Amino acid sequence: MKKILMAKGARTIVETCAGVKPGEKCVIVTEPSMMGIAESLAAAVYAAQAEATTVVIPPRSSDGQEPPAAAAAAMKASDVFFNCVYTSITHTSATRNAAAAGARGIMMTQFNEEMMISGGLHADFAAIAPQCQAVAKALEGAEKIHLTTPHGTDLTFSAKGRPGNALTCMIKPGTFTTVPTVEANVSPLEGTAEGVIVADASIPYIGIGLLNEPIKVKVEKGMMVSIEGGKQAEMLKANWASKNDPLVYNVAEMGVGLNPNCKFCGAMLEDEGVYGSVHIGTGTNITLGGNTKAACHYDLIMTGATIVADGRTILKDGQVVI
């Protein structure tokens, strides 16, 4: 029964989000545990009179690890690629190179069958897109961005020269988008972030998910220097330490969730899309306009945020005001 119910979501991803056209070459990169969703995508691609090739890869050992060379080559040679995996390959050279070659990319990290049937995937993406683009434009190139929340976040950074990225769930050649999160983001200039990050909602990686208590991170010169909290904070601290890569502590991104259909559930692409939420990405930022390639990219999600960019308020207490 679920395969039947997933058909509508698969069609939305293929036709609305990816805009697949007859005769196009589509590559679905997936893992064994995600084959049911990959098959529903392949069926929707076939129904759109396009060519579907499924590439099954071994699960990556950590988020941000490059996919096998053959998978990367297939992505680069495609018109459209769907990264339907549990362990993220979004922030990789393979994704960046495929987009640079003109392919269109759909990121479906940690997707599950319920997400295909209900939730953020069934939002009106065309109606949301103008607001997402406006927020991205307001963040782009800002010399000073100030992020605060009632939970204790107080972070400043510069995004001078950095692009504002509008991930609207609808793509054009040479771009990629996450689905179903709708977000506007920007990558801080390395070394400029200063202050405190307090995640109160979710860190949907390494089994953490929804937070039982806030996690507080101190930031100096663009790097996270201390982590405080309970058991979940210790999990995060241990995982970062296990990477043996100082760049995992880089403050890589600030993103604003803009999908009114998304709800916090512990799944990355639902949680990051919750309307009015803000996430601070860590580690890699090469796919966002930055220069850092780290061993991973995680997102720390918070609520009730206010964002001021070059004196202009963009978000006030979790509500877009531009």
C-alpha positions in Angstrom: 0.0 0.0 0.0 2.8 2.4 0.8 4.2 2.1 -2.7 0.9 3.4 -4.0 0.8 6.2 -1.5 4.4 7.2 -2.3 3.6 7.6 -6.0 2.3 11.2 -5.5 5.4 12.3 -3.6 7.7 10.7 -6.2 5.8 12.5 -9.0 6.2 15.9 -7.1 9.9 15.4 -6.8 10.4 14.3 -10.4 8.1 16.7 -12.2 7.7 19.7 -9.9 11.1 19.8 -8.1 13.4 18.4 -10.8 11.3 19.4 -13.8 12.3 16.2 -15.6 11.6 16.4 -19.4 11.1 13.6 -21.9 14.4 12.0 -23.0 16.5 13.4 -20.1 19.2 11.2 -18.4 18.4 10.8 -14.7 20.7 9.2 -12.2 19.4 8.0 -8.8 22.2 7.4 -6.3 21.0 5.4 -3.4 21.9 2.9 -0.6 20.4 -0.6 -0.1 18.2 0.6 2.8 16.6 3.3 0.5 15.7 1.1 -2.4 12.0 1.4 -2.0 12.1 5.2 -2.3 14.6 4.9 -5.2 12.3 2.6 -7.1 9.4 5.0 -6.7 11.6 7.8 -8.1 12.6 5.5 -11.0 8.9 4.8 -11.8 8.1 8.5 -11.8 11.1 9.2 -14.1 9.9 6.5 -16.5 6.3 8.0 -16.4 7.8 11.3 -17.4 9.3 9.6 -20.5 12.9 10.1 -19.3 15.7 7.6 -18.7 16.4 6.4 -15.2 19.6 4.8 -14.1 19.9 3.6 -10.4 23.4 3.5 -8.8 23.5 1.7 -5.5 26.5 2.6 -3.4 27.8 1.3 0.0 26.6 3.6 2.8 29.2 6.2 3.5 31.0 6.0 6.9 30.2 9.6 7.7 28.2 12.5 6.3 30.1 14.4 3.7 32.3 11.5 2.6 32.7 11.4 -1.2 30.7 8.7 -3.1 32.5 6.2 -5.2 34.2 7.5 -8.4 31.7 5.7 -10.7 28.8 7.3 -8.9 30.4 10.7 -9.1 31.0 10.3 -12.8 27.4 9.2 -13.4 26.1 12.3 -11.5 28.3 14.6 -13.6 27.2 13.1 -16.9 23.4 13.3 -16.0 20.8 15.9 -16.8 19.3 15.3 -13.3 20.7 13.4 -10.3 18.8 12.4 -7.2 20.9 11.7 -4.1 18.6 9.4 -2.3 20.8 8.3 0.6 20.7 8.1 4.4 24.3 9.3 5.0 24.7 12.6 3.3 26.7 13.2 0.1 25.3 16.7 -0.3 28.4 18.6 0.8 30.9 16.8 -1.5 33.0 17.6 -4.5 30.9 15.1 -6.4 27.7 17.2 -5.9 29.5 20.4 -6.6 31.2 19.1 -9.8 28.0 17.7 -11.1 26.2 21.0 -10.7 29.2 22.8 -12.2 28.8 20.6 -15.3 25.2 21.8 -15.7 23.3 18.9 -14.0 20.3 19.6 -11.7 20.5 17.9 -8.3 17.8 16.8 -5.8 19.2 16.0 -2.3 17.1 13.5 -0.4 19.2 12.7 2.7 17.5 10.6 5.4 14.3 10.4 3.4 11.8 7.8 4.7 8.5 6.5 3.3 6.4 8.7 5.5 8.1 11.8 4.2 7.1 10.7 0.7 3.4 10.5 1.8 2.9 13.6 4.0 4.6 16.6 5.4 6.9 19.2 3.8 7.0 17.5 0.4 3.4 18.5 -0.2 3.8 22.3 0.3 3.2 24.8 -2.5 6.8 25.3 -3.5 6.0 27.9 -6.2 4.1 30.0 -3.7 7.0 29.8 -1.1 9.8 30.5 -3.6 9.6 34.3 -3.8 10.0 34.7 0.0 12.9 32.2 0.0 14.6 34.2 -2.8 14.0 37.5 -0.9 15.6 36.2 2.3 18.6 34.8 0.4 19.1 38.1 -1.4 18.9 40.0 2.0 21.7 37.7 3.4 23.9 37.9 0.3 27.1 39.8 0.8 26.1 41.3 4.1 29.1 42.7 6.0 27.6 42.0 9.4 24.9 39.5 10.3 23.7 39.2 13.9 21.7 36.2 15.0 20.0 36.0 18.4 17.5 33.7 20.1 15.7 33.8 23.5 17.5 30.6 24.3 20.9 32.3 24.4 22.3 32.3 20.8 24.2 35.5 20.2 26.4 35.2 17.1 27.9 37.7 14.6 29.7 37.1 11.4 30.5 38.6 8.0 29.2 37.2 4.7 30.9 39.8 2.6 31.3 38.5 -1.0 29.4 35.4 -0.2 26.3 34.4 -2.2 22.8 34.0 -0.7 21.5 30.6 -1.6 17.8 30.1 -2.2 16.9 26.4 -1.9 13.3 26.4 -3.1 12.8 22.7 -3.9 12.7 23.7 -7.6 15.9 23.7 -9.6 17.5 24.9 -12.8 20.6 23.7 -14.6 23.8 24.0 -12.6 22.0 24.0 -9.2 20.9 21.6 -6.6 18.3 21.8 -3.9 17.3 19.9 -0.8 13.8 18.4 -0.6 11.5 19.1 1.2 13.3 21.7 3.2 12.8 25.2 1.8 15.7 27.4 3.1 17.7 30.5 2.4 21.3 30.3 3.5 24.6 32.0 3.4 28.2 30.9 4.3 30.1 33.1 6.8 33.6 34.2 5.8 36.0 31.9 7.5 37.3 33.3 10.7 34.6 36.0 11.2 32.0 34.2 13.4 32.1 35.2 17.1 29.7 34.5 20.0 27.5 31.7 21.2 25.2 29.1 19.5 22.5 27.5 21.4 20.6 24.7 19.6 17.3 24.0 21.3 15.4 22.1 18.6 17.3 19.4 16.8 20.7 18.1 15.6 19.4 15.4 13.1 22.7 13.5 12.7 24.5 10.6 14.3 21.4 9.4 16.2 20.9 12.7 18.1 17.7 14.0 16.5 15.3 16.1 18.6 17.0 17.7 21.6 16.2 16.8 25.1 18.0 19.8 26.4 19.8 22.8 24.8 23.3 22.4 23.5 25.6 25.5 23.9 28.6 26.1 21.7 31.1 28.9 22.1 32.6 30.4 18.9 35.9 32.3 18.5 37.4 33.4 15.2 35.1 31.3 13.1 35.6 28.1 15.0 33.7 26.3 17.7 35.9 26.1 20.8 33.6 24.5 23.5 30.4 22.4 23.7 28.1 22.2 26.8 25.0 20.3 27.5 23.9 16.8 28.5 24.2 13.4 26.9 23.5 14.6 23.4 26.2 17.3 23.6 28.6 14.6 24.7 27.6 12.5 21.6 28.3 15.4 19.4 31.6 16.3 21.1 32.8 12.7 20.8 31.8 12.4 17.1 33.6 15.6 16.2 36.7 14.5 18.1 36.7 11.1 16.3 37.0 12.9 12.9 40.6 14.0 13.7 39.9 17.1 11.5 40.1 20.6 13.1 37.9 21.9 10.2 34.8 20.1 11.5 34.6 23.0 14.0 34.3 25.6 11.3 31.1 27.7 11.3 30.1 27.0 7.8 26.5 28.1 7.2 23.5 30.0 8.5 20.2 28.8 7.1 16.6 29.9 7.6 13.8 27.3 7.2 10.8 28.5 5.2 8.5 25.5 4.6 5.2 25.9 6.6 4.4 22.1 6.1 7.6 20.9 7.8 7.4 19.7 11.4 10.2 18.8 13.8 10.5 15.0 13.8 14.2 14.2 14.0 14.6 13.8 10.2 17.2 16.3 8.8 15.3 17.6 5.7 12.1 18.1 7.6 13.7 19.7 10.7 15.8 22.1 8.7 12.8 23.3 6.7 10.5 24.2 9.7 9.3 27.7 9.0 11.2 30.3 11.0 13.8 27.9 12.4 17.4 28.7 11.9 20.3 26.3 11.6 24.0 26.8 11.9 25.9 24.4 9.7 29.4 23.3 10.7 32.4 21.9 8.8 32.2 21.8 5.0 30.9 24.8 3.1 32.2 24.3 -0.4 28.7 23.8 -1.9 27.5 26.9 -0.2 30.0 29.4 -1.5 32.8 28.9 1.0 36.3 27.4 0.8 36.3 24.7 3.6 36.1 21.0 3.0 35.9 19.2 6.3 35.3 15.6 7.3 31.6 16.3 7.9 28.8 18.9 7.8 26.2 19.0 10.7 23.4 21.4 11.4 22.5 22.8 14.8 18.8 23.9 14.7 17.2 26.6 16.9 13.8 28.4 17.2 12.6 31.9 17.9 15.5 33.5 16.1 16.0 37.1 15.1 18.4 37.9 12.2 19.7 41.4 11.4 21.8 41.9 8.3 23.6 45.2 7.9 21.0 46.9 10.1 18.0 45.3 8.3 15.8 42.9 10.3 15.1 39.8 8.2 13.7 37.5 10.8 12.0 38.6 14.1 11.2 36.0 16.7 11.0 33.3 14.1 8.8 35.2 11.6 10.1 36.6 8.3 9.5 40.4 8.3 10.9 41.5 4.9 
